[in-house]
């Protein structure tokens, strides 16, 4: 008996998905670098194009674009290093308060549950006794990060230098009568990447400022460092602010007061509400256009396959995949399956709206 054609096709798709997942998992270190480089190259393509319109060669325009990214990364790292250096002076006091806080927790558990402090000390690892191992791991991690960052910059330069070559390769895969549609698909992919990344970075900046203002009002120590940590974590969609908010929360418990801890929780919740109802729809916009269910699914899958990098990358990559599904014959149903049915045009991307406003003003002038 022959299998149903639809069932046979579904089996092939499932086997292909499993194969892709295995390849992405075992080749994750390479694919993470390529994905970061590709998205950042798409982000910097308009900058490179504008420079080339002013008769700057492609080599120099690509170098300048890479240097802009390096400058941004260096600024963030320098700011983090300066703030960490400041908190390092207070580290002995913070560690002492941590030990006092740990003893208070142990005493409370002893009184409430009848578990002795000695039993807790046997089972609870003391991270500060392994300071040497921690420093070695931190040095190794720093070297790995710098090496990976260097490779990403090299890939960005190569992508920008030869972007027409890669575009022509994709276009040449199609027949003559379909090549204009292929070019439109590539333009859509580039716009999605640019809008999403720009919106995500601006959203992180806005939320960092909101956290900074809130932490300053309640008098939390090391506000710049804690706000910067939370702002960086907000690059992770939806859950980044909550995860990053754990750092100022625990710092307020150890090096602050109970009232400050309550206010930190309130600030985190308020900023997350602002993010959900204003920043996400109006700043990031509906550029990715993935349904809420598949957004959560993609974030979980990305975390399993690539860790934190997957949580950051899989959502924009899914938006790109949806565009491919929309423009490839026979894959339309899959685009409809992962796509969002809500009308995102009412929230439109704020940068598109602003660009339209400025364009109209220039035409009037």
N, C-alpha and C positions, 0 to 999 in steps of 0.2 A: 504494500500500500504506500503510495507516495505521500509525503508530508504536505501539509497545507503551505502554499507559497509564503503567506504572511508569517507563519511560524518559523519556516526555514530562514527567512530574512531576519527575524528577530533573534534567532540563535546566532546568526553570523554577527549581528550588531553587538550582542552580549559578549561573544568571544573576542571581538575586536576591542571592546571597552576593557575587558580583563587584560588583554595583551598590552594595551596602551598604559593601563594602570601599573602593570609590572615594570614596563620600560621606564615610566616616569619615576617609579620608586627607586629602582636600582641605579638609574642614571640621574638621580635628583641633584647632586652637586653640580653637574654640568648644566642641566636644564634650568636650574634656578638662576645661574649666572646669565644664561642666554635670555631668559624671560625678563629679568631685571633690565638687562642691556637693551633688549628690543623695545620695551615699554618706555624707557627713558629716552631712547633714540627717537621714538615717535613724539615724545613730549618736546624734544628740542628741535625737531624738524622745522617748525615755523620760524624759529630763531635763525637757524642756518639758512633758510630760504630768504629771509629779510636781509641778512648780511650779504648773500650772493647777489641780491638785487642792487646793492650798492657797490658792485664790481669787486667784491672780495672773493678770492678764489675758494673753491670747495674745500681745499686742504685747510686753509686758515679758518674758514667758517666752521668746519668740523672741530678744529682744535679749540676755537673760542667757545663753542657749545659745550665741549667736554670740560673746559676750564671753569665755566659757570657752575656746572654740577659739582666739580671739585671744590669750588669756593663755598658753595652752600653746605656741603658735607663738612668741610673744614671748619666753617663757622659754628655749626652745631656741635661738633666734637670739641672745639676750643671752649665754647661756653660750658659744655658739660664738664670738661676737665677743670676749668676754673672753679665751678661750683663744687665739684667733688673735692678739690683741694681745700676749699673753705670748710666743708663738712668734716674733712679729715682731721682738722685741728680739734674738733669736738668729739672725735670718735671714742676716746677713752671714757668720756662722760656718758656718751650714748650706750656704750657697752656695759658700763656699770649700772645704768638704769635698766638696761635689758635684763641683766642678771637679777636685779631687784624685782622686776616685773615677772620674770620666770619663777622666782621664789614665791611671789604672791599667788600665782596660778597654781603652783604645786601645793601651797598651803590650803587654798580653796578646794582643790580636788581631794586633798587629804581629809578635810573636814566634811566635805559633802559626800564623797564616795567611799571613804575609808581606805584609800590607797596611800601607802606611806611614801614620804618624800624619797627615801632611799630606793624604793622600787622604781620610782619615776626616773631617777638619775641613772639607773642601770639601763633602762630602755630608751631614754631620750638622748640622741646624739648631740654632742657639744661641738658645734661647727667651729668655734673659736680655737679649739685644740688642734684643728687641722689648718691653721692659717697658712703654713708653708705650702701645703698641697693646693690650697685655694689660690694663692698667688701664682703658682706655676700654671695652673689651669687658666687663670686670667691672662697670663703672658701668652700662652699658646693660642688662646682664643683671639687675642689682639693681633698676633701675627697672621693667623688664618683670615681674620676680617680684613686686614690691610692687603693681603695677597689677593683675596677675592675682589675687593674693591678695585684694585689695580686692573685685574682681568676684565671686570665690568666696564671700566673706562676704555680699555683697549677695544672691546667689542662695540661699544657705543661709537667710537671714532670710525671703526670699519663699517658699521651699519650706515652712518651718516655719509661717509665717503662714497659708498657704492649703493645708495638707496635706489637709484634709478635701475640699477642692474637687477636687484631683487624684485622690484615692481614689474619690470619687463619679463622676468622669468615666469611670474605668476600669470601675467597677461597672455604670454605665448602658449600657456597650457590650454587655452580656450581657442575655439574656432574663430575665424575672422569676424563673423557676424555677432559674436558674443564678447568681443574684447572690450568694447566700450562699457558693457555691464561689469566686466571684471575690474576695470579701472575705477568705476563707481564704488564697487565693493571695497577696494583697497582704500579709497578716500574715506569711506564710512568707518573702516577699522581704525584708521589713523585719527579721525575726529573723536571716536569713542575713547581711545587711549588718552588723547590730549585733554579732553573734557574731564574724564574721570580722575586722572592724576592731578591736574590743576585744581579741580574742585576738592579733592582729598587733601592736598597740601594746604590750601587756603582754609579748609575746615579745621585742620589741625592747628593752624595759627590762631584762628578765632577762639577755639576751645581752650588753647593754652593761655590766651589773654584772659578769658573768663575765669579759668581756674586761678590764675595769678591774682586777679582782683579779689576773688573770694578768699583766697588764703591770706592775702594781705589784710583784709578786713578783720578776720578772726585772729590775726597775730601769729600765724603758724611759722615756725622757724624754717629756714632754707626754702623759702617760697619759690624762688626762681628755679632751683634744681628740681623741686617736686613738680612744679607746673610744666617744666620742660619734659620731664619723664612722662607725665600723663599725656602731653601734646604729642610726643613721639608715638605713644601707644595707640592714640586715636587713629593712626594710619590704618590699624586693623579695623575693618568695618564693624559697626554695631556694638561689639563687645570690648573694643580697645579701651574706651574711657573707663569702663567698669573694672577691667583688669589693672589698668594703670592707676586707678584710684585706690587700689589696695596699698600702694606704697605710701602715699601721704596719710592714709588711715592708720597704718601700723606705726608710722613715725610719730603721729599725734598721740598714740597710746604710749609709746616708749618715751618720747622726749617732749610731751605736751601735757594736756590735761584731759579729763573725761569730757568736759564741755566742748573742747576743741574737736575731739573725736566725733561727737554728735554733729557738730557744725560741718566737719569734713564730709560726713555721710550726706548731709542735706545739700551741700554744694555739689557733690558728685551727682546726686539724683536730679537736681535742678538743671545742671548743665547738660545732662543726658536727655532731659525732656526738651530743652532748647535744640539740642542736636537732632533729635528725632523729628520734631515738628517744624523746624526752620532750616537748620544748617544742611541736613541731608537732602530735603526736597529742593531747596532754593539755591544752594551753593554747589553741592555735588551734582544734583539734578538727576534726571532719569536716563542718563546716557547709557548705562549698562543694561537697564530694562530687563532684569531677571526677576522672576516671581519670588515672593518671600520664602516659599517652601524650598525652592532650588537654591536660593541665596544661603539659607541655613545649611542645606545639604552640601553645597560647594565649600562653605567655610569649614565644615567638619571634615570633609574629604581632603581638603587642602592641608588641614592640620595633621591628618593621619599620614599623608603621603610625603609632604615637604616640611612639616612643622610650622613654625611662625611664618616662614617665607611663603608657604602654601596658603595660609590664611590671608596674607596680603595679596598674593598674585592670582589665586584661582578665580576671584570674582571678576576682575577686568578681563582675564583670559576667557572666562565663560561668556562675557559680553561679546568678545571678538568671535568666539565660536558660534554664538547665536546669529551674528551677521553672516557668517559663512553658510549656516543652515538656511538662512533666508534667501540667499542668492544662488544656491546650488540646487538644481532640479532634483526632486525626489526627497529632499531633506526638510521641506517646509513644515511637515507635521512635528518634527523634533524642535524646530524653532518655536512653534506655537506652544509646545509642551513646557519648555523651560522659560518662555517669555512671560512678561507681566501684562495682564489684561487691563490693568488700571491705566487711565489716561494720564500719562506723565507730562503731557504738553502744558497742562495748567500750572505745573511747577517749573516749566522749562528751565534750562540752565541759565543762571544769572549772568554768566559771562557772554552768552549768546545775545541776551537781551541788551546788555550794556554795549556790546559791539554794534548792535543795530541802532541804538540811540546815537552813538558817536558817528556812525556812518551817515545817518540822516542829517546831523548837524553839519558835517563836512560838505555834504551835497548842497545844503542851503547856502553855506558860505561861498 
